Amino acid sequence: PDYSHVDQSRAQVVQDSEGVFYQNHAYDVSLRAPARWTVKNDTPNYILLAVRSDRACSVALQPIAWSPLVGLGSFKGQLADQFSKAKDLTGEVLDEQPAVLSGLKGRDIRVSITQRGQRIIEHHMIARKGMTLYDVSTDELTRDEGDVAEPTCASDFSFIRKNLVLPR
């Protein structure tokens, strides 16, 4: 599949009492974010980008064309390669563990990124369905001591992951 320009023609973003709901029938994907989040679907190669109102947390959902012959482990290698080539940031893969994303077996790859003096802890939760790799990346700002910023993003990220529906 070609994901250089994600089809948003059938996508909907609705704010209601439970939060922000995004649905894209073209890809059979939906996600709910807490009320204080903004969901955008105007970046060409992402299904959506979401940011909490205090800008301390964000989530991105990106589909990537992925051969069924290539294991999920090679994604971690691609991240490390991107970090080695980046000029305006430093990144390091911290660890990796099994994960489940919308009922699909996958991996959670945790990375540390420093850019313009700010440290971000990023998780890439990846799972594959057919020839598509879904990358749900979460970014959380840290304080100077390396601890996560307050208030923590963990409960919001958990809410979003529980309310993410990917094709099965």
Residue pairs with C-beta under 8 A, 6 or more apart in sequence:
1 63
1 65
1 131
1 132
2 65
3 45
3 62
3 63
3 64
3 65
3 132
4 44
4 45
5 44
5 45
6 27
6 41
6 44
6 45
6 46
6 47
6 63
7 24
7 26
7 27
8 24
8 26
8 41
8 42
9 26
10 24
10 25
10 26
11 22
11 23
11 24
11 25
11 26
11 41
12 21
12 22
12 23
12 24
13 20
13 21
13 22
13 39
13 40
13 41
14 20
14 21
14 23
15 21
15 35
17 35
18 32
18 35
19 32
19 33
19 34
19 35
19 37
19 159
20 32
20 33
20 34
20 35
20 37
20 38
20 39
20 50
21 30
21 31
21 32
22 29
22 30
22 31
22 32
22 33
22 39
22 41
22 48
22 50
23 29
23 30
24 30
24 41
24 47
27 47
27 63
27 167
28 165
28 166
28 167
29 47
29 61
29 165
29 166
29 167
30 163
30 164
30 165
31 39
31 48
31 50
31 61
31 160
31 163
31 164
31 165
32 159
32 160
32 163
33 39
33 50
33 59
33 156
33 159
33 160
33 163
34 52
34 156
34 159
34 160
36 52
36 53
36 54
37 50
37 51
37 52
37 53
37 156
38 50
38 51
38 53
39 48
39 49
39 50
40 48
40 49
40 50
40 51
41 47
41 48
41 49
43 49
45 62
46 60
46 61
46 62
47 61
47 62
47 63
48 59
48 60
48 61
49 58
49 59
49 60
50 58
50 59
50 60
50 160
51 57
51 58
52 58
52 153
52 156
54 151
55 141
56 140
56 141
56 149
56 151
56 153
57 138
57 139
57 140
57 141
57 153
57 156
57 157
58 138
58 139
59 136
59 137
59 138
59 139
59 157
59 160
60 135
60 136
60 137
60 139
61 134
61 135
61 136
61 164
62 134
62 135
62 137
63 132
63 133
63 134
63 135
64 132
64 133
64 134
64 135
65 131
65 132
65 133
66 128
66 131
66 132
66 133
67 131
68 128
68 130
68 131
72 106
72 107
72 126
72 127
72 128
72 133
73 107
75 107
75 109
75 124
75 126
75 133
75 135
76 93
76 96
76 107
76 109
79 91
79 93
79 109
79 111
79 124
80 91
80 93
82 91
83 89
83 90
83 91
83 92
83 93
83 111
83 113
88 115
88 116
89 113
89 114
89 115
90 113
90 114
90 115
91 111
91 112
91 113
91 114
92 111
92 112
93 109
93 110
93 111
94 110
94 111
94 112
95 109
95 110
96 107
96 108
96 109
96 110
97 107
97 108
98 105
98 106
98 107
98 108
99 105
99 106
99 107
99 108
99 125
99 127
100 106
100 127
101 125
101 126
101 127
101 134
101 136
101 161
101 164
101 166
102 127
102 134
102 164
102 165
102 166
102 168
103 166
103 168
104 127
104 128
104 129
104 134
104 166
104 168
105 127
106 125
106 126
106 127
106 128
106 134
107 124
107 125
107 126
107 127
108 123
108 124
108 125
109 123
109 124
109 125
109 126
110 121
110 122
110 123
111 121
111 122
111 123
111 124
112 119
112 120
112 121
112 122
113 119
113 120
113 121
113 122
114 120
118 141
118 142
119 141
119 142
119 146
120 139
120 140
120 141
120 142
121 139
121 140
121 142
121 148
122 137
122 138
122 139
122 140
123 137
123 138
123 157
124 135
124 136
124 137
125 135
125 136
125 137
125 138
125 161
126 133
126 134
126 135
126 136
127 133
127 134
127 166
128 134
129 166
129 167
129 168
132 167
134 166
136 161
136 164
138 153
138 157
138 160
140 148
140 149
140 152
140 153
140 157
141 148
141 149
142 148
142 149
143 149
143 150
148 154
